[in-house]
Amino acid sequence: MSQEELAVLAGFHRSYVSHIERAVQNMSLENVEKLMVALGMLSKDSTLSALDRFATNLRRVRLESGLSQEKLAELAGVHRTYVSQAERRVVSISLDSIEKLAASLGVTEEELVGMSTPE
């Protein structure tokens, strides 16, 4: 599939797809989900969005780890309010932030996003 075709299916500009492929553009979780749907890797009919699954899993794993939002934020190098906003689904989370939070919690990014089951 060409960049142009993928861009049309996902609702993006072709240059955005090009930037993603060259790793010069950080993506939001919502845009990852759009690309996955466009590529046929995820059904449009999912009952929960990736952001909903992420927020639920982030809170669950954080609590299971015995960490406060403040401590997790410190470990991940983000602001405490960002963790709170992510758990409440009021902020668009980037892949970079997901990676930092997952590493700080000792889980995979896939587990936080709900794309795999916990080990």
Secondary structure as UniProt FT lines:
FT   HELIX           3..10
FT   HELIX           14..21
FT   TURN            22..23
FT   HELIX           29..38
FT   TURN            39..40
FT   TURN            44..45
FT   HELIX           50..64
FT   TURN            65..66
FT   HELIX           69..76
FT   HELIX           80..87
FT   TURN            88..89
FT   HELIX           95..105
FT   HELIX           109..113
//
